[in-house]
Amino acid sequence: MSVAPPTRVYTAGFWLMCLSSFLFFASFNMLLPELPDYLTSLGGAEYKGYIIAMFTVTAGLSRPFSGKLADTVGRIPVMVFGSLVCFLCGFFYPWTATVGGFLLLRLLHGFSTGFKPTGTAAFIGDIIPFERRGEAMGLLGVASSMGMAAGPALGGLLAEHFSLNVLFYCSSGTALLSLIVQGTMTETLPPAQRQKFSLKLLRLRWDEVLEPRVFQPALATLLCMFPYGAVLTVIPDQSTYLNIGNKGLFFTFYTVASLAVRLVAGRTSDRYGRVPVLRWSTALLLVALVALALARSAPFLLAAAVLYGFATGLNSPTLYAWTIDLSPAERRGRGVATMYIALEAGIGLGALLAGWIFANSPARLPYVHGLSAAVTLAALVYLWIGVRNQSIAQAE
């Protein structure tokens, strides 16, 4: 009797998605270290908190639409739209001569992450079996984190040795490469579910905005991502204050540490359950934020970046996998979108409050990280007390 060959878990489509995600995240992350100074040069130093906040507003508002479209039109069209926005916005940064124009462009740029990652996560949920999902999200996270690491480092070099305009155009070109890669992939939404795009698909009922089954991972995501918004807002200034020339160096250390954890511990939540892993990763996140608050030298700050990377390297893919576990197959796009709404809300609130507390005063940096630590403590309490010890089998 012949035995069917084992099904390949990681297909060409999976690896192409990883490449596309690497390019996409490198594209907009290469701008982050230089945007605070760029906004200051336009006369908007007091609006630094809006750099991330404006981006996350449209990212969050667009999630219900991207989730519905991913479940009706398809995963790939949603991703293509997000990358196209990223490609176009890079060309317009050199033309923003006012603070208002800059903030408007940040608002528009947010549509990119409102669409691309939603389609990506739904695509991965379609092609990866349940028992390997945590590992797959970890590997996808490796690709995304490599983009997040390479982006700021490359952005700092381009701004230092060439010009901001060259940086902006390189960001746009990288998004274009991501777009080209997506054109080689095959749609995974079943043909029976696909519809042609029409404006009526943009009309949302309330039950199409949020997926109630993923409330627990969404709340945990909101609380755990609050510190990231604060870190994105103040770390460039904190790096300058501690005489670190390349403002992207923190993000490089953080992301390399995150990569190491994802490679080694990708299947941890597949084996031990989503919630137990999240409890320990969130506790480590709390320690990292306390270290950031106490950082008084460049080595201390970079050591804190490594701790922060270890924590998020476990935390992020586990939250993604937990969300996909709880999302019905026919509403997977909406389930992922709900989690991303929470993610954007957390990042946006963290960025806004960090900018308000920091107010361009280095003496206030410990208060910014202290607030982030308090929110992370709330997440830890919720995961220990408010969420039952959910095994993988129970999650499904």
N, C-alpha and C positions, 0 to 999 in steps of 0.2 A: 504494500500500500504506500503510495507516494505521500510525502509530507509537504505541505505548503511552506514555502520559504517564509521566514519571519518578516513582518512588515517593518520597513525602515521608518524609525521615528523621526529622524532629522533629514528631511528631504531638501532638494535644491531650493524649494520655495522658502523653507525656514532660513537657510543661510543667506539667501538674497534679501529676506526681510531684515536680518541682522545687519547686512551691509547698508541697506537703505536707512536703517535707524542710526547707525554710526554716522553717516553723512548728515542726516537731518539734525541730530543733536549737536554735532560739531558746528553746523551752520550758525545757529542762533546763539550758542554758548560762546563762540569766539568773540562776540560783541560785548559780553557782560563786564569784563574787567575794565573796559575803556569807556563805557557809557556814563558812569558817574562824572568823570572829568569832562566828557563831551557836553553833558547837560550843564555843568558848571560854566563852561566856556560860552554857553548861550545865555547865561545869566539866571539859571534855574537851580542853583545849589540847594536851595531849601526844598526842592521837589524830588530829591533822590529816591525817597521811598516810593514814588510813583513809577519809577523805571520798571520795577517788577509788578507793582500793583495794577497798573494800566494794562500790562500784558496779560495778567491773569484774569482780569475782568471779562474780556471778550473770550478768552480761552474757556472760562467757566460757563459763560452764557451760551456759548456755541455747543457745549457738550450734549444737551438734549437733542439738538438738531443732528449732530454728527452720529449720535447713537442710533436715532431713528433711521437715518439714511444708510448707516452701515447694515441695518437689519432689513432694509427694503431695496435700496439701489445697489449696494455691494460694498465690500470692505475696501477694495482697491480704489474706486472713485473717491471715497472719503479721504484716503491717504494722499491721493494725487492732489486734491484740492488744498490740503494742508501744506504740502511741499511747495505748491505753486505760490501760495501766499508768502511763504518764507523767501522764495526766489525773488518775487517782485519787491518785497519790502526792502531788501538789501540795497536795491538801486536808489531808493528814495532818501535814505539817511543823509547822504551828502547834500541834499537839497533842502534840508530842514534848517531854516535860518532863525527860527523862533522857538521859544519854549513850548508854546501851544502846538506848533507844527510837530515838534518832536514827540510830545505826549500823544497826539493824535496818531502818529505813525506807530508808536508802541501799542496803542489800542488796536490798530488794524493787524499788527504783527501777531497779536495773541490768537487770532483765528488759526494760525498755523498749528499750534499745539492743541487747540480745541478740536482739530480734526485728525491729524496724522496719528498720534498715539492711540486714539480710540479705535481707528480701523486696524492698527497694528495688533493691539491686544485681542480684538475679536478674531482676526486672522489666525493668530497663534492658537487661540482656544479651539478653532475649527480643526486644525491639523495635528495637534498634539494630544495623545491620550491622557486621561485623567491622572494615571499613576506616574506620569513623567512631567506633569505640568509645572511643578515647582522648579524642577531642574531646567526646563525649557525657558521659564521666565527669568531664571538666573542667568542663562546663557544670553538671552536677548538683552538682559540688563548689562552684561559684560560689554556687548557691542555698543549699547547706548552710553554706558559709562566711559568707554574709550573715546567716544565722540565728545563727551562732556569734559574729559581730561585734555584731549588734544585741542579742542576748540579754544579755551581760554589761553593755553600756552602759546598756540599759534597766533591768536589774536594779539597777545602782548608783543610778540616778536614783529608782527606786521606793522603795528602802530609805532613801535620803537625804531625800526629800520626803514620803513617806507612812509606811510601816512594813514590817517584814519580813512580816507576815501578808498585806498587800496584794501584796507580791512573790510569795509562795507561791501565792496565788489567781490572780494573773495568769499565772504559769507554767502552772498547771492549765488555765486558759482557752485559752491558746495551743495546748496539746496537743489540746484539744477541737476547735479549728479545723482542725488537721492531720487529725484523725479524720474530720471532716465532708468534707474534700476527698477523702479516700480512698474515701468512699462514692460518688463520681461516676466512678470509674475502672472500666475493664473488665479482668477477669482475663486474664492472658496464658499461664498454664499450659495446655497442650493438654487438651481434655476427656478424651481417652483416658488421660491420666496422673492425673486428679483422683480423689480418694477422699473419702468422708465422714469427718470426724474421728471417731476412736475412741481409747480409751485405749491400745489395742495399738500405735498408731503412736508412742507415747512409749517403747516398748521399743526400745533401740538395740543393734545388733550393732556390733562394733568397726569393721567396714568402713563403717559409717554415721556414724561419729564424725568421721573425718578423710578428706580426699580426697588421696591420695598424689601426684597429678599437680601439685598446687600447692605442693609443699613449698618450692621455691625462693622464690617471692614471699612465702610465709608467714613464712619465717625472716627475710627482709629486712624485712618489716613489723614483726615483733617487735622487731628491733634498732632500727629507725628510729622506732618509737613509744615506746620507753622514755623518751626525753627529754620527750615530751609529758606523760606522767604526772608527771614531776618538775616541769615548768613549771606545770601546773595546781595543784600542791601548794604551791609556794613563791612564785610570782609575786605573789599578793595581799599577802603579808608583805613581799616585796622592794619592792613598790610603796609600801607604807606607810613602810618604812625610808627610801626616797628621796623622801618627802614628796609622793607623787602621791595626790591626794585621792580620785579615782575609781579604785578597784582594778580596774575593768574596762577601763581605758584601754589597757593593754598588749595585751589581747586584741583590742581594736578596731584598733589599728595593725597587729598581726600579721595579722588577718583581711583587712583592706583590701589589704594587700600581697599576700596569697595570692590574693585576688580578681583583682587586676590581672594577675598571672602566668597564672591560669587562663584569663582572657579572651583574652590575647595568645598564649599558648603551648599552648592546649588540644589542638592536633593534633600537637604536637612528637613525641610518642612514636609516633603513627601513621606519621609520616614517617621517623623515624630509628631506631625500635626502642625497646622498653621498657628493656632493660638499659643501653644507652648513656646514655639520659636519666637513669636512676636513679643512675648513677655520679656524674654532675655535680651532680645535685640533692642527693645525700648529702654530697658534698664541701662544698657551700654550707651545708648543715645543720650540719656540723662547725664552719665559720667562725662561724656565728650563735651556737652554744653557747659558743665561746671568748669571743665578745663579751659574752654574758650573764654569764660568770664574771668579766669585767673591769669590768662596769658599776658606776660609782661615782656616777652622777648620773642624774636623770630623762631628759634628752635621750639619754644613752648607752643607757639601758635601752630607750627607745622605738625608737632606731635599730636595736638588736639585734632588737627585735620585728619590724621591717620585714624584716631579713635572714632571720629565722626564717620569716616569712610567704612570702617568695620561694621558700625551699627547699621548704616543705611544699606550696606551690602547684604545683610541678612533681612532687614526690615522690608525694603521695597519689593523684591520679588515675591516675598511671602504674602504681602498685602494684595498684589496682583493675582496670585494664584488663588487665594482665599475668595476674592471677588468673583473670579471666573467659575470656581467651584459652585458658588451659590447662585449663579446666573442661569436661568433656563436657556436652553440652546437657541430657541426662537427669539429670545430677548437678550442675547449675549451682548450685543452692541449697546443696548440701554443699560445693562448692568455695569459694563465697563465705563460708560459715560457717567453714571451716577458716582462711581468711585472717583473719576477724574474731576467731577464738579467739586467734590469734597477736597480733593488735592489742590485745585486752584484756589478754593476758598481759604484753605490753610495757608498756602504760600502768599496769597494776596494780603490776608490779615497780618501775617508775620512781617511782610515788607512794609505795609503802611505803618504799623505800630513801631517797628524798628526805626523807620525814618523819622517819625515824630519824637521818639524818645532820644535818639542819637543827636539830632539837630546839629550835626557837624561838630560835635564836641567829643573828642576822644575819651574824656573823663566819664562819659556816660555809657561807654561800651559794655562795662560789666552789667549795667541795668538791662541792656538789650538782651544779652545772653541769659541773664537771670530770669527774665520773663519767659524766654523760650524754654528754660529748664522747668519752670513752673507748669507750663502747658504740657510738657513731656511727662512730668510727674502725674498730671491728670490722666494722660493716656495710659500710663502704667497702672494706675489705680483702676481704671475702667477695664483693662485687659485682665487684671487679676480678680476683680470683684464683679464686674458687670457682664462678663462674657463667660459662658460655661466652657469647661475644658473640652473643646470640640475636636474630636479625632478626624482624620481624613475621611473615613467612611461616613461619619455623621454629617460632614460638610456636604457630601454629595447627595 
